[in-house]
Amino acid sequence: MFVRKRPSGNQLLESYREGGKSRQRVIFNLGHHETPEAALTEAETELEALQGKVEAAEARVDRHVEEWIKPRWQHGLEEWHDGEIPTLEDVIERARGAVLTRRYGDSSLDPNLQHSDYAQAFVGIHGDDLSEFIWDLRNLEDLKAEASAVREDAEPHAIILRNQIELLRGVVFGSVVSE
């Protein structure tokens, strides 16, 4: 194998014989890199950075839950959701039932609610109420959607990088098998 230098980008080529003639095929486009080792180092660094972006987006979700939602709404979460973070839809449905129960005094609308017990469970020490909890859950869902989008955007590029890294490691460490 050898590197062919071109103005448009360097290429890693392999020589082989076909029908008694010497031929060459491109194994990998190295771009501006002079060696396969340099291309491998950059691909590994790029993959690490990509994974770091995904991890950072997912960490923002975890931080929001652990540092904001759970401490702020612990009482209501433990009382009504076994300490877990409910879905926004579930909370809105329960809030609707609480409002209707309070407005019409009909606990048959939601047998799990006695008047506005659910809403009362989410009154915070700073005067926050159920609407603030719903707002926090919406923010959490936005963060989750953002993290998911970052992961989805990164995955196709990560697959390409992993394939390049595998090929370049084979070249650099001598395990590429010619066909």
PAKEMI-239732 format. One line per field, with one value per atom (N, C-alpha, C): atom name; x, y, z. Coordinates in nm, 3 decimals. Atoms other than C-alpha are relative to their C-alpha. Layout:
N
atome = (CA ...)
X = (X ...)
Y = (Y ...)
Z = (Z ...)
This chain:
179
atome = (N CA C N CA C N CA C N CA C N CA C N CA C N CA C N CA C N CA C N CA C N CA C N CA C N CA C N CA C N CA C N CA C N CA C N CA C N CA C N CA C N CA C N CA C N CA C N CA C N CA C N CA C N CA C N CA C N CA C N CA C N CA C N CA C N CA C N CA C N CA C N CA C N CA C N CA C N CA C N CA C N CA C N CA C N CA C N CA C N CA C N CA C N CA C N CA C N CA C N CA C N CA C N CA C N CA C N CA C N CA C N CA C N CA C N CA C N CA C N CA C N CA C N CA C N CA C N CA C N CA C N CA C N CA C N CA C N CA C N CA C N CA C N CA C N CA C N CA C N CA C N CA C N CA C N CA C N CA C N CA C N CA C N CA C N CA C N CA C N CA C N CA C N CA C N CA C N CA C N CA C N CA C N CA C N CA C N CA C N CA C N CA C N CA C N CA C N CA C N CA C N CA C N CA C N CA C N CA C N CA C N CA C N CA C N CA C N CA C N CA C N CA C N CA C N CA C N CA C N CA C N CA C N CA C N CA C N CA C N CA C N CA C N CA C N CA C N CA C N CA C N CA C N CA C N CA C N CA C N CA C N CA C N CA C N CA C N CA C N CA C N CA C N CA C N CA C N CA C N CA C N CA C N CA C N CA C N CA C N CA C N CA C N CA C N CA C N CA C N CA C N CA C N CA C N CA C N CA C N CA C N CA C N CA C N CA C N CA C N CA C N CA C N CA C N CA C N CA C N CA C N CA C N CA C N CA C N CA C N CA C N CA C N CA C N CA C N CA C N CA C N CA C N CA C N CA C N CA C)
X = (0.084 0.000 0.088 -0.073 0.105 -0.098 0.082 -0.025 0.028 -0.012 -0.092 -0.045 0.031 -0.078 -0.062 0.072 -0.326 -0.044 0.049 -0.435 -0.140 0.136 -0.792 -0.007 -0.004 -0.686 0.082 -0.084 -0.453 -0.084 0.069 -0.551 0.095 -0.074 -0.438 -0.035 0.022 -0.391 0.066 -0.054 -0.323 0.030 -0.035 -0.143 -0.038 0.032 -0.260 0.017 -0.016 -0.226 -0.130 0.120 -0.510 0.031 -0.029 -0.465 0.142 -0.140 -0.091 0.037 -0.028 -0.122 -0.006 -0.001 -0.044 -0.113 0.113 -0.351 0.011 0.006 -0.423 -0.146 0.134 -0.734 0.010 0.004 -0.825 -0.059 0.045 -0.855 -0.074 0.058 -0.933 0.042 -0.034 -0.951 0.045 -0.058 -0.723 -0.028 0.024 -0.825 0.131 -0.122 -0.560 0.107 -0.096 -0.386 0.109 -0.116 -0.042 0.012 -0.015 -0.067 -0.132 0.118 -0.334 -0.007 -0.003 -0.222 -0.063 0.056 -0.307 -0.151 0.143 -0.646 -0.072 0.058 -0.713 -0.013 0.003 -0.627 -0.112 0.105 -0.858 -0.139 0.130 -1.145 -0.039 0.028 -1.115 -0.036 0.029 -1.108 -0.137 0.130 -1.409 -0.114 0.102 -1.606 -0.017 0.005 -1.518 -0.078 0.070 -1.640 -0.149 0.140 -1.962 -0.071 0.058 -2.026 -0.012 0.004 -1.948 -0.121 0.117 -2.220 -0.128 0.118 -2.476 -0.009 -0.003 -2.371 -0.034 0.029 -2.386 -0.149 0.144 -2.742 -0.079 0.071 -2.852 0.027 -0.031 -2.677 -0.084 0.087 -2.880 -0.137 0.129 -3.196 0.011 -0.019 -3.064 0.015 -0.019 -2.952 -0.132 0.129 -3.292 -0.089 0.081 -3.460 0.055 -0.059 -3.218 0.016 -0.028 -3.145 -0.119 0.110 -3.473 -0.134 0.134 -3.780 -0.016 0.017 -3.726 0.004 -0.001 -3.622 -0.121 0.106 -3.887 -0.139 0.133 -4.179 -0.004 -0.016 -4.073 -0.128 0.119 -4.387 -0.108 0.103 -4.633 0.041 -0.049 -4.416 -0.011 0.008 -4.395 -0.144 0.139 -4.763 -0.080 0.086 -4.906 0.067 -0.070 -4.636 0.113 -0.102 -4.427 0.142 -0.131 -4.142 0.055 -0.045 -4.114 -0.053 0.045 -4.147 -0.110 0.109 -4.486 0.009 0.006 -4.562 -0.082 0.075 -4.696 -0.149 0.140 -5.015 -0.071 0.059 -5.076 -0.031 0.020 -5.036 -0.113 0.107 -5.260 -0.136 0.125 -5.528 -0.043 0.032 -5.510 -0.038 0.032 -5.511 -0.140 0.135 -5.823 -0.104 0.090 -5.991 -0.011 0.002 -5.892 -0.081 0.075 -6.031 -0.148 0.140 -6.356 -0.061 0.050 -6.391 -0.026 0.015 -6.339 -0.115 0.102 -6.564 -0.140 0.134 -6.854 -0.028 0.019 -6.800 -0.037 0.037 -6.841 0.125 -0.120 -6.570 -0.011 0.012 -6.711 0.073 -0.077 -6.530 0.138 -0.128 -6.207 -0.001 0.014 -6.254 0.130 -0.127 -5.882 0.023 -0.021 -5.917 -0.112 0.098 -6.091 0.018 -0.002 -6.163 0.132 -0.122 -5.826 0.125 -0.115 -5.593 0.123 -0.114 -5.377 0.067 -0.056 -5.334 0.067 -0.058 -5.266 0.135 -0.126 -4.988 0.116 -0.104 -4.801 0.008 -0.021 -4.814 0.135 -0.136 -4.456 0.014 -0.024 -4.303 0.017 -0.018 -4.243 -0.126 0.125 -4.606 -0.020 0.017 -4.553 -0.124 0.118 -4.851 0.008 0.004 -4.956 0.035 -0.033 -4.928 0.151 -0.148 -4.559 0.059 -0.046 -4.511 -0.019 0.026 -4.671 0.101 -0.100 -4.441 0.137 -0.129 -4.138 0.003 0.006 -4.252 0.010 -0.013 -4.288 0.146 -0.143 -3.932 0.080 -0.068 -3.819 -0.023 0.028 -3.991 0.076 -0.080 -3.822 0.145 -0.138 -3.484 0.017 -0.006 -3.560 -0.005 0.010 -3.660 0.130 -0.128 -3.342 0.109 -0.099 -3.127 -0.023 0.033 -3.307 0.043 -0.039 -3.249 0.151 -0.147 -2.879 0.048 -0.038 -2.853 -0.032 0.038 -3.042 0.090 -0.089 -2.828 0.140 -0.137 -2.507 0.017 -0.014 -2.579 0.049 -0.051 -2.534 0.149 -0.141 -2.202 0.086 -0.074 -2.094 0.021 -0.013 -2.160 0.111 -0.104 -1.944 0.137 -0.129 -1.667 0.046 -0.039 -1.675 0.053 -0.047 -1.640 0.138 -0.131 -1.352 0.108 -0.097 -1.181 0.036 -0.028 -1.216 0.093 -0.085 -1.066 0.140 -0.132 -0.787 0.081 -0.074 -0.697 0.055 -0.048 -0.673 0.122 -0.115 -0.437 0.120 -0.110 -0.230 0.062 -0.051 -0.203 0.017 -0.034 -0.164 -0.097 0.093 -0.482 -0.097 0.084 -0.632 0.031 -0.017 -0.687 -0.040 0.030 -0.670 -0.091 0.090 -0.937 0.061)
Y = (-0.116 0.000 0.123 -0.125 0.353 0.116 -0.120 0.709 0.074 -0.083 0.898 0.140 -0.138 1.273 0.069 -0.073 1.477 0.134 -0.131 1.840 -0.011 0.014 1.725 -0.082 0.080 1.500 -0.126 0.119 1.213 -0.127 0.128 0.852 -0.111 0.120 0.524 -0.102 0.094 0.281 -0.133 0.135 -0.086 -0.045 0.057 -0.250 -0.146 0.142 -0.582 -0.032 0.044 -0.785 -0.060 0.054 -0.864 -0.028 0.037 -1.053 0.031 -0.025 -1.011 0.147 -0.144 -0.632 0.049 -0.062 -0.422 0.103 -0.093 -0.235 0.061 -0.065 -0.004 0.027 -0.035 0.045 0.086 -0.089 0.310 -0.078 0.064 0.165 0.102 -0.102 0.492 0.138 -0.139 0.863 0.066 -0.058 1.026 0.149 -0.144 1.382 0.074 -0.080 1.626 -0.072 0.073 1.362 -0.063 0.055 1.247 -0.151 0.142 0.903 -0.057 0.064 0.651 0.021 -0.023 0.701 0.135 -0.134 1.072 0.001 0.008 0.996 -0.076 0.078 0.735 0.085 -0.085 0.979 0.102 -0.101 1.244 -0.064 0.068 0.997 -0.039 0.037 0.872 0.124 -0.125 1.230 0.053 -0.048 1.324 -0.085 0.088 1.019 0.029 -0.034 1.103 0.129 -0.129 1.462 -0.017 0.026 1.340 -0.070 0.070 1.100 0.093 -0.098 1.383 0.093 -0.086 1.602 -0.073 0.079 1.323 -0.015 0.019 1.254 0.130 -0.129 1.627 0.032 -0.025 1.657 -0.090 0.092 1.350 0.036 -0.042 1.481 0.120 -0.113 1.804 -0.048 0.058 1.592 -0.054 0.058 1.401 0.108 -0.109 1.723 0.071 -0.067 1.883 -0.080 0.087 1.585 0.002 0.017 1.545 0.130 -0.125 1.910 0.094 -0.094 2.076 -0.067 0.057 1.855 -0.080 0.086 1.593 0.081 -0.074 1.834 0.094 -0.101 2.092 -0.062 0.060 1.852 -0.135 0.129 1.565 -0.047 0.040 1.565 -0.056 0.045 1.539 -0.124 0.117 1.290 -0.125 0.117 1.058 -0.040 0.028 1.088 -0.059 0.039 1.041 -0.084 0.069 0.886 -0.090 0.089 0.663 0.055 -0.064 0.915 0.010 -0.003 0.875 0.124 -0.113 1.148 -0.050 0.045 1.109 0.064 -0.063 1.185 0.128 -0.124 1.528 -0.029 0.035 1.369 -0.049 0.051 1.187 0.114 -0.112 1.505 0.090 -0.085 1.707 -0.067 0.072 1.439 0.005 -0.007 1.430 0.143 -0.141 1.811 0.034 -0.021 1.820 -0.058 0.063 1.578 0.079 -0.080 1.790 0.127 -0.124 2.106 -0.031 0.035 1.937 -0.042 0.043 1.779 0.121 -0.120 2.114 0.086 -0.086 2.301 -0.056 0.059 2.057 -0.085 0.078 1.875 -0.145 0.138 1.543 -0.086 0.082 1.302 -0.123 0.113 1.042 0.029 -0.034 1.233 -0.064 0.067 1.097 -0.058 0.060 0.851 0.001 -0.004 0.876 0.135 -0.133 1.242 0.037 -0.057 1.384 0.150 -0.143 1.742 0.036 -0.040 1.894 -0.053 0.059 1.660 -0.003 0.009 1.615 0.137 -0.135 1.988 0.046 -0.041 2.044 -0.066 0.071 1.785 0.069 -0.068 2.005 0.149 -0.138 2.331 0.003 -0.005 2.421 0.097 -0.086 2.600 0.147 -0.136 2.907 0.051 -0.042 2.930 -0.055 0.064 2.724 -0.089 0.085 2.525 -0.099 0.105 2.251 0.053 -0.056 2.482 0.013 -0.007 2.536 -0.139 0.138 2.159 -0.041 0.032 2.119 0.072 -0.076 2.392 -0.068 0.070 2.209 -0.130 0.123 1.884 0.031 -0.040 2.064 0.030 -0.028 2.192 -0.130 0.130 1.838 -0.071 0.064 1.705 0.068 -0.072 1.977 -0.045 0.046 1.874 -0.143 0.138 1.507 -0.001 -0.006 1.595 0.051 -0.053 1.797 -0.107 0.106 1.510 -0.108 0.101 1.268 0.048 -0.055 1.498 0.000 0.002 1.529 -0.142 0.140 1.149 -0.043 0.038 1.101 0.065 -0.069 1.362 -0.059 0.050 1.211 -0.143 0.143 0.844 -0.033 0.035 0.834 0.033 -0.038 1.019 -0.091 0.090 0.799 -0.136 0.129 0.486 0.008 -0.019 0.622 0.006 -0.011 0.715 -0.134 0.132 0.372 -0.090 0.080 0.206 0.046 -0.053 0.437 -0.041 0.036 0.370 -0.147 0.144 -0.005 -0.026 0.019 0.011 0.055 -0.060 0.247 -0.077 0.083 0.035 -0.124 0.115 -0.262 0.034 -0.045 -0.066 0.027 -0.042 0.080 -0.119 0.112 -0.243 -0.127 0.108 -0.466 -0.115 0.113 -0.670 0.013 -0.010 -0.555 -0.115 0.113 -0.851 0.041 -0.034 -0.795 -0.106 0.095 -0.952 -0.052)
Z = (0.000 0.000 0.000 0.004 -0.061 -0.009 0.003 -0.045 -0.130 0.120 -0.367 0.039 -0.036 -0.314 -0.121 0.105 -0.514 0.056 -0.048 -0.495 0.062 -0.051 -0.434 0.129 -0.122 -0.144 -0.020 0.006 -0.068 0.005 0.005 -0.131 0.043 -0.035 0.018 -0.107 0.110 -0.271 0.028 -0.008 -0.302 -0.142 0.131 -0.595 -0.003 0.018 -0.732 -0.148 0.138 -1.050 -0.048 0.061 -1.282 -0.146 0.138 -1.606 -0.042 0.031 -1.588 0.002 -0.003 -1.558 0.145 -0.132 -1.254 0.007 -0.021 -1.122 0.139 -0.131 -0.833 0.033 -0.044 -0.629 0.126 -0.116 -0.375 0.117 -0.123 -0.027 0.087 -0.086 0.149 -0.048 0.030 0.072 0.130 -0.121 0.326 0.014 -0.005 0.240 0.011 -0.016 0.364 0.083 -0.083 0.579 -0.086 0.070 0.478 0.020 -0.033 0.642 0.051 -0.059 0.744 0.151 -0.144 1.106 0.036 -0.026 1.090 -0.024 0.028 0.934 0.112 -0.109 1.204 0.127 -0.119 1.483 -0.010 0.015 1.342 0.005 -0.002 1.287 0.142 -0.140 1.646 0.083 -0.071 1.777 -0.037 0.047 1.566 0.058 -0.058 1.687 0.149 -0.142 2.048 0.023 -0.013 2.001 -0.028 0.035 1.840 0.116 -0.115 2.128 0.119 -0.108 2.369 -0.012 0.021 2.213 0.041 -0.035 2.253 0.152 -0.145 2.612 0.073 -0.063 2.697 -0.007 0.014 2.561 0.094 -0.090 2.757 0.146 -0.137 3.070 0.041 -0.030 3.045 0.046 -0.040 3.068 0.143 -0.133 3.370 0.108 -0.096 3.542 0.030 -0.018 3.486 0.094 -0.086 3.649 0.143 -0.133 3.940 0.078 -0.070 4.017 0.005 0.006 3.932 0.031 -0.014 3.899 0.130 -0.118 4.170 0.131 -0.127 4.449 0.015 -0.005 4.361 0.019 0.001 4.321 0.071 -0.065 4.547 0.069 -0.076 4.764 -0.095 0.093 4.474 -0.077 0.074 4.286 0.086 -0.087 4.584 0.029 -0.036 4.671 -0.116 0.112 4.323 -0.106 0.110 4.103 0.049 -0.057 4.332 -0.016 0.010 4.309 -0.141 0.140 3.930 -0.071 0.081 3.669 -0.094 0.087 3.499 -0.138 0.133 3.137 0.012 0.003 3.058 -0.021 0.028 2.923 0.127 -0.123 3.252 0.096 -0.092 3.456 -0.048 0.053 3.226 0.020 -0.021 3.245 0.147 -0.143 3.625 0.041 -0.031 3.640 -0.050 0.052 3.420 0.096 -0.095 3.656 0.129 -0.122 3.956 -0.017 0.027 3.797 -0.011 0.017 3.697 0.134 -0.131 4.040 0.088 -0.081 4.209 -0.051 0.058 3.967 0.019 -0.001 3.962 0.124 -0.121 4.292 -0.025 0.037 4.112 -0.003 -0.005 4.223 -0.089 0.092 3.982 -0.130 0.120 3.707 0.005 -0.020 3.849 0.140 -0.133 4.136 0.080 -0.073 4.225 0.068 -0.055 4.313 0.094 -0.091 4.612 -0.008 0.026 4.513 -0.070 0.072 4.432 0.069 -0.068 4.621 -0.090 0.091 4.314 -0.015 0.016 4.258 0.128 -0.129 4.630 0.024 -0.020 4.624 -0.072 0.078 4.375 0.030 -0.044 4.569 0.069 -0.053 4.638 0.115 -0.115 4.935 -0.042 0.050 4.717 -0.070 0.062 4.606 -0.139 0.130 4.294 0.004 0.001 4.181 -0.115 0.101 3.942 -0.139 0.133 3.640 -0.017 0.005 3.726 -0.023 0.019 3.748 -0.146 0.142 3.405 -0.089 0.076 3.272 0.007 -0.016 3.414 -0.081 0.080 3.250 -0.149 0.142 2.916 -0.033 0.020 2.953 -0.007 0.000 3.033 -0.134 0.129 2.721 -0.113 0.100 2.514 0.005 -0.015 2.656 -0.053 0.051 2.580 -0.152 0.146 2.223 -0.061 0.047 2.181 0.006 -0.015 2.312 -0.105 0.102 2.081 -0.139 0.130 1.783 -0.017 0.006 1.867 -0.029 0.021 1.886 -0.144 0.137 1.557 -0.104 0.094 1.381 0.001 -0.015 1.514 -0.051 0.027 1.446 -0.141 0.134 1.064 -0.015 0.010 1.091 0.086 -0.089 1.382 -0.066 0.071 1.173 -0.104 0.102 0.891 0.066 -0.070 1.136 0.055 -0.053 1.302 -0.112 0.114 0.961 -0.047 0.041 0.867 0.101 -0.104 1.200 -0.011 0.013 1.154 -0.118 0.118 0.804 0.025 -0.022 0.906 0.104 -0.098 1.210 -0.068 0.075 0.977 -0.083 0.081 0.752 0.089 -0.087 1.033 0.075 -0.078 1.231 -0.082 0.090 0.926 -0.012 0.011 0.929 -0.119 0.118 0.597 -0.093 0.089 0.373 -0.140 0.139 -0.002 -0.060 0.066 -0.216 -0.129)
